Amino acid sequence: QVQLVESGGGLVQAGGSLRLSCAASGRTFSDYTLAWFRQAPGKDRAFAVAISGCGGGTYYADSVKGRFTASRDNAKIVYLQMSNLKPEDTAVYYCAIRGIKYSTVAYFLESTYNYWGQGTQVTVSS
């Protein structure tokens, strides 16, 4: 059974930084596309960034491009470095991973991810 556990969320002032972590058990991240999604209060969950399981390329939503960086430290931990945070970045952040190796279809589609973490709260104060 695949389990994902996010950590690193918290309260930060606008312009500050946070680094989120996603640790896996039951599976390594190698060869499987992983993504970070976020859900702001009163809104649907939205795509933030994906790390491809085929080649390791990263793909960012326009709203976070240039401010967020996703990376894979080893086969079982991925990070989301968030800089220049804005109040609109306030959300619960989830990591998710696909169940099929080398999948490169529509990284932004929530339905293409099979396993999800429980989420970590990020709050950015103005």
Helices and strands as residue ranges (DSSP letters): E 3-7, E 10-13, E 18-25, E 32-39, E 45-51, E 58-60, E 68-74, E 77-82, G 87-89, E 91-101, G 110-112, E 115-116, E 120-125
